[in-house]
Amino acid sequence: MEPLWKVLIADDEAIIREGIRESIPWDKLSLTVVAEAEDGEEALEKALLHKVNIVLVDLNMPIMNGLTVMKHIREQLPECRIVIITGHDEFSYAQEAIRLDVDDYILKPVNPIQLTEVLGGLSRQLTLQVDENKYMTIASRQIEKNMAILRERFCKEWLEGNLQVEEIREQLQFLQLPQDYPAVLGVIRFEKDAGKPYITEKDRQLYLFAIENIAAEILQSWENIIFRDQYGLIVIIIWAQVSDEVQHSISNAILKYLKIITYASFEFINNHERGITQSYHNAKEKIYQLTQLSPMVRRGQQLIKEQYMNSELTLEMLAEELQISPIYISRQLKEELGTSFIHVLTQTRMNKAIYYLDSTDLSINEISELVGFDNQHYFSTSFKKNVGMSPNQYRRGI
């Protein structure tokens, strides 16, 4: 059965109210008269009390005129439909009524056929609105239910560079993500033979799921999205400048709890629409390079990342921890990375310095000490040589 929409008749003349009440086939229109009022104040009170759906209101009523009543109803019952019934046909009234977004304007004496048509149209509109709201509610629930999938699909398109700037902004807002660009992108790769040579595809999927859960738990303090790209790599997008320690803790936790080896690369994202695409490709390239490295060189890189803040770190110290000769590790770094120990160490320190310059208010001297330099002047010289500008210029955005 269709709902009965509630109607209020407001007119200071009882004969007008009775004539309207008796001349309209309310049931056929799915309408019911729940109240009548003879002045504006009473009309407003009963409209709010019954939360009426349609108001038939005379403009010229005592205590509170019809225009004032309509203003209050528009504020407090915005979905209510309003039909003006009045003997005043001055243009100024019509203008004000239009401004208040009334649904129709009928002059006295009321034509029952005309009013029936108007009320029938409003009843149908209200019913359609209910159906539309119902379908929108269902759609909204479905969107909420599938929000993770929608976010993942959007991020995949974004990574591939298939979206325009306006599309990115609209999608970020629709998917309830931060409106600014993310700060860090990470890629994690796990292979069947990475410490677990004999596992089934089902087990591999379980490991991937476990890796995602570990990363999500560690990163729960920051807005992030974790998903798999078309190559089966785990991609992490973070809307915050997370430190190297946080990044390393993900790999360390995976090794500790799952006893598997993973390859991970985290990249800072340049603050523009193509920055995330470039960071994604850079991270994938570094992952590929990591998979080609010997365990010894990978361990050497990890040790440098863990000890770069030690101003006395040397090739000899690294070789001692790896239990090999300095000459051998130096040669392996050159063969596999195409560079030297000093270059790897310096780049690690520069990347960390950029992180501090971007995300903290630490002084240049404090940063130089944190990244393993005893002398601020030497740090600034090294920074300018590697980055192309001084630390102060970088911080000022020059």
N, C-alpha and C positions, 0 to 999 in steps of 0.2 A: 504494500500500500504506500502511495506517495505521501510524503510528509505534509502536514497542514501548516502553512506559513501563517504567522501571527500578524494581525492587522490592527492598527489603532486609527480610529476616526476622531479627528479633532476639529470641532467647529462650535462656535458659541450659540448657534441656532439649533435647538433640539429637533425642529422639523427637518432640517437639512441632514442631520445625523441619522434620523429615522428613515428618511427617504433613501439614503445611500444603503443603510443596513438592509432594507426590505427589497431593494431593486436589483441586487447583485446575487447571482447563483454561486455563493461562496464555496460550497462543497465541490462543485464541478471544477472550480479553479484551484482546488487544493489549498483553500484559504479559510481562516476562521477569525472572526472579530473577537479579540480578547479584551478590548477596553474602548471606552469613549471618553472624551474630555471636552469641557466647555470653555476652558481658558488655556492660555499658553503654559502657565506654570503646572497645571494639572496634566497637560499633555506630555510635558517633558518628564514629569515624575512617573507617569504610568508607562511611558515608552521605555524608560530605564528599568522599571520594576519588572515588566514582562519581557524585556529584551526583544521587542517587536522586530519583525522583518520588513514590514511596510507601514509607512505613516501617510495617511491622508490628512493634510493640514491646511487650514484656512490661514491666509496671510493676516487678516484683520481680526485679531482676537484680543480680549481684555487681559490685563495684568502683564502678559508677555506676548509680544506679537509673533507671528509665524516665522519671520526671518530669524529672530533670535532663537526660537525653538530649534529651527533647522541647524543653526550654527552649533548649538550644544549637542544635538543628535549626531551631527557629522563628526564631532570630536570624540564622543563617547560610544557611539554605535556606528562605526565607519562603514559597515556592510549593509546597514539599513537602507531600504529604497524609499524615496520621498516623492510623493505626488502632491502638487499644490492644487487646491480647489478654492477658487476665490472669485469674487465679483470685481476685483480690481484688475483691469487690463492695461494699466499704464506700462509703458516701456521700461521705466526705471525699475519696477518690480521684477519684470521678466529678466532684465540684466542681472540683478542681484541673485535671482533664483538660479540662473545659468552659472554664475560664479560659484554658487554653493553646490553645483553638480546635482541638481534635482533630476529625477527620472522622467517627469512629465509635468505639464502645466495645463490645467483644465479650468474653464470659466463656468461660473454659475449662469443659469440653471444647468445642473449637471445632466448630461445625456447618458442614461444608463448603458446604452449600447457602447458608446465611446469609452466609458469608464471600465466596462467589462473587458473590452479589448486591451486596455492599458494594464489592468490588473492581471489578466491572463498572461500577457507578455512578461510581466514582472515575476509571476509565479514560475514560468518556464525558465527564466534567467536564474532564479534562485536554485531551482532543481539542477540545472546545468552546472552552476557554480559548485554545488555539493559534489556532483560527480567528478568535476575537474579537480576539486580539492582531494577527493578520495584517490584518484589516479596519481595526483602529484605526491600524495603521502606515500603511496605504494612505491612510486619511482624513487622518492627520496630515501626510503628504507633500503631499496635495492642498491642505490648508490653508496650508502653508508656501509652496507654489507660487503660490497665489492670495492671499497675505497683502496685497499692495498693493491688490488689488481689494476685499477685505473691509474694509480700513482706509478706503478711499475711500467705500464705501457707508455705513459707520458715520458718517464725518464729515459726509456730506451730510444724513443724518437728524439729526445733532446740530445742524448749522447751522440747519435748519428748525425746531428746537425740538420734535421729535417724541419725545424720549426722556426717561424719568424718571431721577432721580438714581441709583437703584440700577442701572438698565440701563447708564448711562454708566460707572459704576465697574466693572461686570462686563465690559463691552466693552473698556475700556482695559486691563484685566488680560489678557483673552483675546487681544487683538491685540498684546500685548507693547509697549504704549505707557506712558509715564510715568503714574503714578497721580494726580499733581496736575494741576490745570487748566493749559492752555497760557497763555502770556503775551502773545503777539502774533498778530494775524491780518492778512494782507495780501490784497488783491485786485488783479490785473493784467488790464487789458483791451487787446486788440489788435484793430484793425479793418482791413478791407481797404484803406481809403483813408488809413490812418495812416502816410503817408510812402511807401506803395507802392500807388498807385491801380489798377494793372492786374495782379492776381494771381489765379490759379485757387484753387478751394477746396482742392485738393490742396496747393498751395503754402502756403495759409493754415494748414493742419494742420501742415505741416512747420515753419512759423515758431512756432506754438504749442508744438510739441514742443521746439524749440530754446530758447525762452524758459524752459520748465520745466527744461531741462538747465542753463542758465546760473544760474537761481535755486538749483537743487540744489547746484551746485558752490560757489557763494558761501556757502551756508548749511550746508555739510557739517559744520561744527564743532558744530552745535546739532541736537538732536532736532527733526525737522520732517516734515510731510506736505505734498505738493504734488499737486493734482488739479484737475480742471475741474468746475465746478458745472453745473446744468441749463441755464444761460444761456450756456455757453461761456466763462465767466470763469475765469481761473486763480486758484485759492485757495491760499494758503500759511498753514499753521498751525505756529507755532513754540513750543516749550516752553522759551523763554528770553527775557530782555529784550534784544533786539538793538538796537543804537544806530541813530540816524537815518542815520549814515554807511554802515552796512551796507545799510540799506534803499535809500538813494540809489544805492549801487554796483550794485544789480541793474538799475535803470533805465538807469544810465550804461553798463553792460556790454552791455545789449540794444541800445542806440543805437550803441555802438562797433562791435560785432561783426556785428549783423544789419542795421544802418542803417535801423531802423524806429522809429516813435514808439509808445510805450505809455503808458497811463494807469494809475498805481499809487496805492493808498491803503493805509496800514498803521495798524491800530488796536490800542491796548492792550486787553487782555481783563480785565474785572472777574472777580474770583476766585469765581465762583459758576456754577451749572449753566446759567443763561440768559445769562451774560455773553458767551459766544462767539456766540450768536445775535444779540445786540444789536450786537456789534462787526462781525459780518458784514453786517448791514443798514446800519450806519453807513458801512462801507467802500464798499458798493455805491452808496449815496447820494452819497458824495463823488466816486466815479468818474463817476457820471452828471453831477454838477455840472462836473467837469473837462472832460468832452466838450463841454459847452456853452460853455466859455470860449474866448476868443480866444487865439491863440498868444502874444500879448504879455503877457496877464495870467497865463497859465500860466508863462511864463518869469519874470515878476515874482515869482510865488509860489516858484518854484524858487530864485531868487536869495536871497530872504528866508530860506529853509530852509538855504541854504549859508552865509549871513553873519550869522545872528541873534546869534552870539556877539560880534560887533563892537558895542561899546557906543555907537559914534559913527555907526552906520548910520542914514541919514535918507532921506526920500522923494526928496530932491534927488540923493543918491548912487545910488539905485535908478534914477531917471529918466536919469541920465547913462549908466549901463551899458546901459540899454535904448535910449539915443539918442533919447529923446523928452522933451517938456517935463514938469515935475512936475505941472502943472495937468492935463495930458491923462491921465497914468497914474493920478492921484488920482481923476479922474472915471470912468475905466474900471473901477477897482477897486470904486468905489461902485455902478456900474451892474451889473457882472457878479457881484460877490460880496456886494453889499448892505452893505458895511462899508468901513472906512478902512484906509490903510496901517498906521497905529499899531495898530489892532486886530489885523490879521493878524500883525504882528510880535510883539505882546504874547502872542497865543495860541500862536504858535510857541515863544516862550521859556517860557511856562508848561508846555506839553506836555513840553518837554525837561527842565524842572526836576522835573516829576513823575517822569520816567524816572530821573533821578539820585537822587531821594528814595527811589524804590522799589527800585532795584537797586544802590546804592552806600552806603558809610559816609562819604561826603564831608561836610564841615561845611556849614552853611547859607551861610557866607561864601564858601566855595570854589564852591558851586553857583551862587551869585548872580553870581560873576565868569565862570563858564563859560557862563552863558546871557545874558551881555551887560549886566549891571548893575554900575555902578561902586560903588554904595552898597548895603550889605546891608539897611539899614532901608527904602530905597525898594523893594528887591526883595520884602521881606516884606510891605510894604503892598500892592504890586501883586498879589502871590500871594493874599493874603487877599481882596482885592477881586474877583479873578477865580475863585478856587476856593472861597471861602466859609470858609476857615480859614487859619491861619498855617502856614508850612512845618513848624514843629516839631509842631504839632497833627496835620498830615497824616501826618508820619513816625510819630507815636505811634499812629496809627489812630483818632484821635478823630473 
